[in-house]
Amino acid sequence: WPLGFLQTGWLLPAAFAGAWWSWRRRGRSLVPVLGALLIPCAVVLIFWYSPRYRLPLIVPVCLLAPVGVHAAITLRNLGLRIAALGLLTLLPVAGRLWMQESGLDDAGRFQPEYEFQFGFHLLSEGRAAEAIPRLERAVAAGHDLALAHEILGRAHVGQAAALAKAGDRVAAEAAYRSAVLDLDHSLSLDPERLDALVDAARARMQLGHNYGDSGRIPEARALLLRALEITRRQGDARRSELLQNMLAALDAGQRP
């Protein structure tokens, strides 16, 4: 429709009316068309409510909706004709109002996951500075906060390493401190997050060894011991050995 005024979903009642009317007259020969209409509906209802899964509905809906309108217009009984046309008009309006009220069709509900995934993939490509604003928006939008704060803390660690390499010690220290705050927030929500424990310890080791904050070293050791306890409980010998090596290096005063 010009300017996008008429949305495809508004045609669904007319499309189902057209499918019913056609089935009564053509029977089994209409099975392929009905399948094209009903299968995407079933996928959306059973599997996942997502705009991309509704896309295949456009063709059968646009083919069958005019049939449904024609069937309503050609009803012999005037009362039935008015009632049918009224239903085909009112059902889309009522459906749209319900969708707006329920929020099912609100693209904004996908925003937290979108921002998190965007930031996560930027971080995986080594683009920590670009990832941070995305991850911060995911946190603000309420994405799984334990996970989002952990990944945001990891992004701050990546940013800090890049700043330190560039020679900006002040900004690097600030980034490490931001990482500690985010990782600690993650652990406050889920104390068993193994990766967050290790990352929080590493950020503290950096602050202790490279930025003169010696009080962070005992904190790092405590976090590594908690992580070691978890790996032993899980029977993860490889990670337990890695953590023991980190603790040995920390106790020997070696830099991370």
One Martini backbone bead per residue (centre of mass of N, CA, C, O) as a GRO file, in nm:
protein
  256
    1TRP     BB    1   0.098   0.034   0.021
    2PRO     BB    2   0.103   0.349   0.017
    3LEU     BB    3   0.318   0.447   0.274
    4GLY     BB    4   0.229   0.196   0.461
    5PHE     BB    5  -0.070   0.197   0.572
    6LEU     BB    6  -0.115  -0.107   0.502
    7GLN     BB    7  -0.106  -0.378   0.694
    8THR     BB    8  -0.082  -0.711   0.672
    9GLY     BB    9  -0.228  -0.791   0.942
   10TRP     BB   10  -0.509  -0.664   0.859
   11LEU     BB   11  -0.565  -0.916   0.645
   12LEU     BB   12  -0.617  -1.181   0.800
   13PRO     BB   13  -0.925  -1.210   0.822
   14ALA     BB   14  -0.970  -1.205   0.513
   15ALA     BB   15  -0.789  -1.450   0.451
   16PHE     BB   16  -0.952  -1.659   0.616
   17ALA     BB   17  -1.213  -1.611   0.467
   18GLY     BB   18  -1.098  -1.689   0.188
   19ALA     BB   19  -1.015  -1.977   0.265
   20TRP     BB   20  -1.297  -2.080   0.344
   21TRP     BB   21  -1.443  -2.014   0.080
   22SER     BB   22  -1.253  -2.182  -0.107
   23TRP     BB   23  -1.285  -2.457   0.031
   24ARG     BB   24  -1.591  -2.491  -0.028
   25ARG     BB   25  -1.533  -2.486  -0.356
   26ARG     BB   26  -1.234  -2.659  -0.387
   27GLY     BB   27  -1.098  -2.797  -0.163
   28ARG     BB   28  -0.814  -2.984  -0.208
   29SER     BB   29  -0.691  -2.779  -0.419
   30LEU     BB   30  -0.618  -2.572  -0.163
   31VAL     BB   31  -0.386  -2.686   0.013
   32PRO     BB   32  -0.132  -2.520  -0.069
   33VAL     BB   33  -0.248  -2.246   0.020
   34LEU     BB   34  -0.308  -2.320   0.314
   35GLY     BB   35  -0.018  -2.392   0.384
   36ALA     BB   36   0.100  -2.104   0.330
   37LEU     BB   37  -0.071  -1.990   0.572
   38LEU     BB   38  -0.048  -2.199   0.826
   39ILE     BB   39   0.252  -2.257   0.870
   40PRO     BB   40   0.352  -1.975   0.959
   41CYS     BB   41   0.154  -1.956   1.194
   42ALA     BB   42   0.264  -2.200   1.350
   43VAL     BB   43   0.551  -2.101   1.385
   44VAL     BB   44   0.484  -1.846   1.547
   45LEU     BB   45   0.316  -1.986   1.781
   46ILE     BB   46   0.530  -2.219   1.860
   47PHE     BB   47   0.822  -2.102   1.835
   48TRP     BB   48   0.825  -1.772   1.739
   49TYR     BB   49   0.790  -1.426   1.794
   50SER     BB   50   0.869  -1.296   1.471
   51PRO     BB   51   0.901  -1.108   1.194
   52ARG     BB   52   1.056  -1.316   1.009
   53TYR     BB   53   0.826  -1.545   1.039
   54ARG     BB   54   0.597  -1.361   0.893
   55LEU     BB   55   0.685  -1.307   0.597
   56PRO     BB   56   0.549  -1.559   0.441
   57LEU     BB   57   0.248  -1.435   0.469
   58ILE     BB   58   0.217  -1.219   0.250
   59VAL     BB   59   0.130  -1.377   0.001
   60PRO     BB   60  -0.129  -1.533   0.095
   61VAL     BB   61  -0.272  -1.283   0.209
   62CYS     BB   62  -0.281  -1.115  -0.061
   63LEU     BB   63  -0.449  -1.339  -0.211
   64LEU     BB   64  -0.699  -1.393   0.005
   65ALA     BB   65  -0.826  -1.123   0.095
   66PRO     BB   66  -0.993  -1.051  -0.162
   67VAL     BB   67  -1.170  -1.301  -0.141
   68GLY     BB   68  -1.301  -1.228   0.131
   69VAL     BB   69  -1.425  -0.958   0.043
   70HIS     BB   70  -1.590  -1.071  -0.192
   71ALA     BB   71  -1.760  -1.267  -0.021
   72ALA     BB   72  -1.894  -1.042   0.151
   73ILE     BB   73  -2.019  -0.868  -0.082
   74THR     BB   74  -2.183  -1.133  -0.215
   75LEU     BB   75  -2.385  -1.149  -0.014
   76ARG     BB   76  -2.726  -1.166  -0.008
   77ASN     BB   77  -2.746  -1.085   0.278
   78LEU     BB   78  -2.736  -0.780   0.416
   79GLY     BB   79  -2.670  -0.843   0.713
   80LEU     BB   80  -2.428  -1.029   0.656
   81ARG     BB   81  -2.265  -0.828   0.494
   82ILE     BB   82  -2.228  -0.619   0.719
   83ALA     BB   83  -2.108  -0.812   0.930
   84ALA     BB   84  -1.863  -0.905   0.765
   85LEU     BB   85  -1.741  -0.623   0.709
   86GLY     BB   86  -1.719  -0.547   1.006
   87LEU     BB   87  -1.525  -0.772   1.093
   88LEU     BB   88  -1.296  -0.706   0.880
   89THR     BB   89  -1.256  -0.423   1.027
   90LEU     BB   90  -1.251  -0.472   1.347
   91LEU     BB   91  -1.039  -0.695   1.396
   92PRO     BB   92  -0.780  -0.535   1.321
   93VAL     BB   93  -0.823  -0.311   1.530
   94ALA     BB   94  -0.833  -0.492   1.780
   95GLY     BB   95  -0.559  -0.631   1.729
   96ARG     BB   96  -0.387  -0.374   1.738
   97LEU     BB   97  -0.461  -0.285   2.024
   98TRP     BB   98  -0.358  -0.545   2.159
   99MET     BB   99  -0.065  -0.527   2.064
  100GLN     BB  100  -0.002  -0.256   2.200
  101GLU     BB  101  -0.077  -0.343   2.492
  102SER     BB  102   0.116  -0.609   2.504
  103GLY     BB  103   0.396  -0.566   2.318
  104LEU     BB  104   0.453  -0.783   2.088
  105ASP     BB  105   0.514  -0.545   1.850
  106ASP     BB  106   0.766  -0.433   2.005
  107ALA     BB  107   1.084  -0.363   1.913
  108GLY     BB  108   1.201  -0.268   2.194
  109ARG     BB  109   1.221  -0.562   2.326
  110PHE     BB  110   1.494  -0.622   2.148
  111GLN     BB  111   1.714  -0.414   2.237
  112PRO     BB  112   1.888  -0.550   2.457
  113GLU     BB  113   1.985  -0.789   2.279
  114TYR     BB  114   2.102  -0.622   2.050
  115GLU     BB  115   2.314  -0.462   2.209
  116PHE     BB  116   2.463  -0.703   2.323
  117GLN     BB  117   2.540  -0.849   2.058
  118PHE     BB  118   2.689  -0.614   1.933
  119GLY     BB  119   2.900  -0.579   2.159
  120PHE     BB  120   3.010  -0.869   2.162
  121HIS     BB  121   3.116  -0.868   1.864
  122LEU     BB  122   3.304  -0.631   1.893
  123LEU     BB  123   3.480  -0.762   2.111
  124SER     BB  124   3.560  -1.019   1.939
  125GLU     BB  125   3.714  -0.801   1.733
  126GLY     BB  126   3.869  -0.584   1.927
  127ARG     BB  127   3.628  -0.343   1.988
  128ALA     BB  128   3.594  -0.214   2.281
  129ALA     BB  129   3.518   0.090   2.252
  130GLU     BB  130   3.255   0.018   2.082
  131ALA     BB  131   3.119  -0.184   2.286
  132ILE     BB  132   3.052  -0.023   2.544
  133PRO     BB  133   2.795   0.142   2.464
  134ARG     BB  134   2.624  -0.108   2.401
  135LEU     BB  135   2.647  -0.246   2.682
  136GLU     BB  136   2.531  -0.009   2.842
  137ARG     BB  137   2.253  -0.021   2.705
  138ALA     BB  138   2.188  -0.309   2.794
  139VAL     BB  139   2.192  -0.250   3.094
  140ALA     BB  140   1.979  -0.018   3.093
  141ALA     BB  141   1.757  -0.224   2.957
  142GLY     BB  142   1.792  -0.516   3.126
  143HIS     BB  143   1.979  -0.716   3.067
  144ASP     BB  144   2.132  -0.974   3.168
  145LEU     BB  145   2.319  -0.849   3.417
  146ALA     BB  146   2.543  -1.048   3.479
  147LEU     BB  147   2.641  -1.075   3.186
  148ALA     BB  148   2.663  -0.777   3.099
  149HIS     BB  149   2.871  -0.693   3.317
  150GLU     BB  150   3.089  -0.890   3.238
  151ILE     BB  151   3.132  -0.792   2.942
  152LEU     BB  152   3.184  -0.500   3.015
  153GLY     BB  153   3.434  -0.555   3.186
  154ARG     BB  154   3.594  -0.685   2.951
  155ALA     BB  155   3.593  -0.430   2.776
  156HIS     BB  156   3.753  -0.254   2.978
  157VAL     BB  157   4.004  -0.428   2.967
  158GLY     BB  158   4.058  -0.392   2.666
  159GLN     BB  159   4.081  -0.085   2.678
  160ALA     BB  160   4.311  -0.070   2.883
  161ALA     BB  161   4.523  -0.217   2.714
  162ALA     BB  162   4.521  -0.013   2.479
  163LEU     BB  163   4.598   0.237   2.647
  164ALA     BB  164   4.864   0.129   2.760
  165LYS     BB  165   4.997   0.085   2.482
  166ALA     BB  166   4.959   0.405   2.414
  167GLY     BB  167   5.043   0.555   2.709
  168ASP     BB  168   4.761   0.586   2.882
  169ARG     BB  169   4.751   0.556   3.213
  170VAL     BB  170   4.503   0.704   3.321
  171ALA     BB  171   4.287   0.570   3.138
  172ALA     BB  172   4.361   0.278   3.207
  173GLU     BB  173   4.299   0.287   3.508
  174ALA     BB  174   4.001   0.367   3.475
  175ALA     BB  175   3.921   0.111   3.317
  176TYR     BB  176   3.994  -0.093   3.537
  177ARG     BB  177   3.795   0.021   3.747
  178SER     BB  178   3.543  -0.028   3.577
  179ALA     BB  179   3.579  -0.331   3.558
  180VAL     BB  180   3.553  -0.393   3.858
  181LEU     BB  181   3.266  -0.288   3.895
  182ASP     BB  182   3.125  -0.474   3.689
  183LEU     BB  183   3.226  -0.750   3.796
  184ASP     BB  184   3.112  -0.715   4.081
  185HIS     BB  185   2.820  -0.692   3.992
  186SER     BB  186   2.801  -0.969   3.870
  187LEU     BB  187   2.877  -1.123   4.139
  188SER     BB  188   2.637  -1.015   4.308
  189LEU     BB  189   2.430  -1.180   4.121
  190ASP     BB  190   2.672  -1.416   4.053
  191PRO     BB  191   2.911  -1.586   4.235
  192GLU     BB  192   2.961  -1.837   4.004
  193ARG     BB  193   3.124  -1.667   3.797
  194LEU     BB  194   3.411  -1.762   3.669
  195ASP     BB  195   3.502  -1.544   3.463
  196ALA     BB  196   3.454  -1.303   3.651
  197LEU     BB  197   3.658  -1.380   3.863
  198VAL     BB  198   3.910  -1.376   3.682
  199ASP     BB  199   3.879  -1.089   3.566
  200ALA     BB  200   3.877  -0.944   3.840
  201ALA     BB  201   4.160  -1.037   3.920
  202ARG     BB  202   4.319  -0.919   3.680
  203ALA     BB  203   4.243  -0.623   3.724
  204ARG     BB  204   4.373  -0.611   4.007
  205MET     BB  205   4.660  -0.688   3.923
  206GLN     BB  206   4.707  -0.444   3.751
  207LEU     BB  207   4.666  -0.232   3.974
  208GLY     BB  208   4.887  -0.346   4.164
  209HIS     BB  209   5.143  -0.363   3.962
  210ASN     BB  210   5.095  -0.082   3.766
  211TYR     BB  211   4.923   0.137   3.991
  212GLY     BB  212   4.979   0.105   4.318
  213ASP     BB  213   4.733  -0.099   4.419
  214SER     BB  214   4.803  -0.318   4.663
  215GLY     BB  215   4.509  -0.394   4.778
  216ARG     BB  216   4.429  -0.580   4.523
  217ILE     BB  217   4.583  -0.849   4.565
  218PRO     BB  218   4.416  -0.993   4.786
  219GLU     BB  219   4.158  -0.987   4.620
  220ALA     BB  220   4.261  -1.160   4.386
  221ARG     BB  221   4.323  -1.412   4.553
  222ALA     BB  222   4.032  -1.461   4.652
  223LEU     BB  223   3.908  -1.500   4.371
  224LEU     BB  224   4.086  -1.740   4.281
  225LEU     BB  225   3.998  -1.930   4.507
  226ARG     BB  226   3.702  -1.939   4.428
  227ALA     BB  227   3.752  -2.049   4.144
  228LEU     BB  228   3.899  -2.308   4.233
  229GLU     BB  229   3.665  -2.430   4.389
  230ILE     BB  230   3.478  -2.459   4.143
  231THR     BB  231   3.660  -2.641   3.960
  232ARG     BB  232   3.679  -2.872   4.164
  233ARG     BB  233   3.374  -2.924   4.185
  234GLN     BB  234   3.360  -2.976   3.862
  235GLY     BB  235   3.629  -3.130   3.758
  236ASP     BB  236   3.840  -2.903   3.638
  237ALA     BB  237   4.165  -2.955   3.582
  238ARG     BB  238   4.266  -2.741   3.384
  239ARG     BB  239   4.163  -2.484   3.536
  240SER     BB  240   4.296  -2.547   3.803
  241GLU     BB  241   4.586  -2.524   3.701
  242LEU     BB  242   4.573  -2.233   3.604
  243LEU     BB  243   4.501  -2.111   3.882
  244GLN     BB  244   4.749  -2.215   4.034
  245ASN     BB  245   4.950  -2.055   3.860
  246MET     BB  246   4.842  -1.775   3.929
  247LEU     BB  247   4.886  -1.796   4.234
  248ALA     BB  248   5.190  -1.847   4.224
  249ALA     BB  249   5.259  -1.581   4.080
  250LEU     BB  250   5.134  -1.395   4.292
  251ASP     BB  251   5.306  -1.496   4.539
  252ALA     BB  252   5.581  -1.419   4.373
  253GLY     BB  253   5.527  -1.121   4.242
  254GLN     BB  254   5.421  -1.141   3.966
  255ARG     BB  255   5.331  -1.032   3.669
  256PRO     BB  256   5.055  -1.063   3.445
   0.00000   0.00000   0.00000
